[in-house]
Amino acid sequence: MPPLINETGNVYGRLMVIERASNDKHNKPVWLCQCSCGNTTEVKAMNLRTGHTRSCGCLEREIHSETVKVAQMFKVEKAAEKRTRGDVVWIDGGHGYISGYWPEHPLGNGQRVYEHWHNFWIFNDAAEWVLSAKEIGATIHHINARRGDNRPENLELRWPGLHPAGWSTDDIIRVLVSQGYRVLPPE
């Protein structure tokens, strides 16, 4: 075993090493540290040297608190981005997908409907097969990967488990047609 390095007096982040505490269950050195906030904590020597532990936990709480504040401000700004079309107010909920309060919509969950499902359904003349596709687990893929871009030409229906990963329904139809098959929409 290499010789023990005396860490007493060294400062790592917010922690100052006070004294040797003990060994951990793997017989590695542990040090008693004083945090700049006033708390004391025991930290493995390896975690001090690698920067894995930089405080008693107060730094993590501060970072989390600031992150929550920023996220709340962001959501307030995003929630303010509303647009009304007809009787529906469409809102970006902060996760990229736009939804609207529309309890009676056949593609909704009893309260809200996602705009991409609504637009895809309308583009396909409110076809019954779109409702059936959603019921069996089909998803709508945004071709350009922008969840807020719900133009019909950017939306593509993907059937669950019926195609290889990364293949769209359109890809499979193109392959089938190129091999001489005739592909009809589901009934």
TAVENSUL-V423394 format. One record per pair of residues at least 12 apart in sequence whose ideal C-beta (glycine too) atoms are under 10 Angstrom apart, sorted by the first residue. I is the first residue (numbers start at 1). GAP is how many residues later the second one is. D is the distance in whole Angstrom. If there is no record, write none. Layout:
<<I:GAP:D> <I:GAP:D>>
This chain:
<<1:26:8> <1:27:10> <4:16:8> <4:19:10> <4:25:6> <4:41:8> <5:24:8> <5:40:7> <5:44:9> <6:13:10> <6:14:8> <6:23:10> <6:25:10> <7:12:9> <7:13:8> <7:22:8> <7:24:5> <7:26:9> <7:36:9> <7:38:6> <7:41:7> <7:42:8> <8:12:7> <8:23:8> <8:24:10> <10:21:9> <10:23:9> <10:38:8> <10:39:9> <11:22:9> <11:23:10> <11:25:9> <11:37:10> <12:19:9> <12:21:8> <12:31:8> <12:33:10> <12:35:9> <12:36:4> <12:37:8> <12:38:9> <12:39:7> <12:40:10> <12:41:8> <12:42:6> <12:43:9> <13:20:10> <13:22:9> <13:23:9> <13:35:9> <13:38:7> <13:39:10> <13:40:8> <13:41:3> <13:42:6> <13:46:7> <14:19:9> <14:20:9> <14:21:5> <14:22:4> <14:23:7> <14:25:10> <14:39:10> <14:40:6> <14:41:4> <14:42:8> <14:44:7> <14:45:6> <15:16:9> <15:17:10> <15:18:4> <15:19:7> <15:20:6> <15:21:8> <15:24:10> <15:25:9> <15:26:7> <15:28:7> <15:32:10> <15:33:7> <15:38:7> <15:39:7> <15:40:6> <15:41:7> <15:44:10> <16:17:6> <16:18:5> <16:19:8> <16:20:8> <17:14:5> <17:15:8> <17:16:5> <17:17:8> <17:26:8> <17:28:9> <17:31:7> <18:13:8> <18:14:5> <18:15:6> <18:16:5> <18:22:7> <19:12:7> <19:13:5> <19:14:9> <19:15:10> <20:12:7> <20:25:9> <21:12:9> <21:19:10> <21:20:10> <21:21:5> <21:22:8> <21:23:10> <22:20:8> <23:21:9> <23:22:10> <24:18:9> <24:20:6> <24:21:9> <24:22:9> <26:18:9> <26:20:10> <28:16:6> <28:17:7> <28:18:6> <28:19:10> <29:14:10> <29:15:7> <29:16:4> <29:17:9> <29:19:10> <30:12:5> <30:13:7> <30:14:5> <30:15:7> <30:16:10> <30:17:9> <30:18:10> <31:12:6> <31:13:8> <31:14:6> <31:16:10> <31:17:7> <33:15:8> <33:20:8> <33:22:9> <33:23:8> <34:22:9> <35:19:9> <35:20:5> <35:21:4> <35:22:8> <35:23:6> <35:24:9> <36:19:8> <36:20:9> <36:22:8> <36:23:9> <37:18:7> <37:19:7> <37:20:9> <37:21:5> <37:22:9> <37:24:10> <37:25:9> <38:18:9> <38:20:9> <39:16:9> <39:17:4> <39:18:8> <39:19:7> <40:16:7> <41:12:8> <41:14:8> <41:15:4> <41:16:7> <41:17:10> <42:14:10> <43:12:10> <43:13:9> <71:23:8> <74:20:7> <75:17:10> <75:18:8> <75:19:5> <75:20:10> <76:18:9> <77:15:10> <77:17:9> <78:13:8> <78:14:5> <78:15:7> <78:16:5> <78:17:9> <78:18:9> <79:12:6> <79:13:8> <79:14:7> <79:15:7> <80:12:10> <81:13:10> <81:17:9> <81:67:9> <82:16:10> <82:18:9> <83:15:9> <83:17:9> <83:32:10> <84:16:9> <85:15:8> <85:30:9> <85:33:10> <86:14:9> <86:16:9> <87:13:9> <87:14:10> <87:15:8> <88:12:4> <88:13:7> <88:14:5> <88:17:9> <88:24:10> <88:25:8> <88:27:9> <88:30:8> <89:12:7> <89:13:9> <90:12:10> <90:23:10> <90:24:10> <90:25:6> <90:28:9> <90:58:10> <90:60:9> <91:21:9> <91:24:10> <92:23:9> <92:55:9> <92:56:6> <93:19:9> <93:21:10> <95:52:8> <96:46:9> <96:49:10> <96:50:8> <96:51:3> <96:52:6> <96:53:10> <97:17:6> <97:18:8> <97:19:7> <97:20:10> <97:43:10> <97:45:9> <97:50:5> <97:51:8> <97:53:9> <98:16:7> <98:17:4> <98:18:8> <98:20:10> <98:21:10> <98:49:8> <98:50:6> <98:51:10> <98:52:6> <99:12:9> <99:13:5> <99:14:7> <99:15:5> <99:16:7> <99:17:9> <99:18:9> <99:19:9> <100:12:7> <100:13:6> <100:14:8> <100:15:6> <100:18:8> <101:12:8> <102:13:10> <102:16:8> <105:12:9> <105:13:7> <105:16:9> <106:12:10> <106:15:8> <106:20:8> <106:22:9> <106:24:9> <106:25:6> <106:28:9> <107:13:9> <107:14:6> <107:19:10> <107:23:7> <107:24:7> <107:27:6> <107:28:10> <107:33:10> <114:26:8> <114:33:9> <114:36:9> <115:25:10> <115:32:10> <115:33:8> <115:35:5> <115:40:10> <116:23:10> <116:24:5> <116:25:9> <116:26:7> <116:31:8> <116:32:9> <116:33:9> <116:34:5> <116:35:10> <116:36:9> <116:38:9> <116:39:6> <117:13:8> <117:14:10> <117:16:10> <117:17:7> <117:21:10> <117:22:9> <117:23:6> <117:33:9> <117:38:9> <117:40:10> <118:32:8> <119:21:9> <119:31:5> <119:32:7> <119:33:6> <119:35:9> <119:36:6> <120:13:9> <120:14:9> <120:18:10> <120:20:6> <120:30:8> <120:32:7> <120:34:10> <120:35:5> <120:36:9> <120:37:7> <121:12:10> <121:13:9> <121:19:10> <121:31:10> <122:30:8> <123:28:9> <123:29:4> <123:30:9> <123:32:7> <124:28:8> <124:31:10> <124:33:9> <124:61:8> <127:58:8> <127:59:9> <127:60:10> <128:58:9> <128:59:8> <129:28:10> <129:56:6> <129:57:5> <129:58:7> <130:27:8> <130:55:10> <130:56:9> <132:54:7> <132:55:9> <133:24:6> <133:25:9> <133:26:7> <133:27:9> <133:36:10> <133:53:7> <134:23:9> <136:23:8> <136:24:7> <136:25:10> <136:26:10> <137:21:10> <137:22:8> <137:23:4> <137:24:8> <138:19:6> <138:20:6> <138:21:5> <138:22:6> <138:24:9> <138:31:8> <139:17:9> <139:18:8> <139:19:5> <139:20:9> <139:21:7> <140:14:10> <140:15:5> <140:16:7> <140:17:6> <140:18:7> <141:13:9> <141:14:7> <141:15:5> <141:16:8> <141:17:5> <141:27:6> <141:28:9> <141:29:10> <142:12:6> <142:13:7> <142:14:8> <143:12:7> <143:13:6> <143:25:8> <143:27:9> <156:12:5> <156:13:7> <156:14:6> <156:15:9> <157:12:5> <157:13:9> <157:29:10> <158:12:9> <158:13:10> <159:13:9> <159:27:9> <163:12:10> <169:14:10> <173:12:10>>
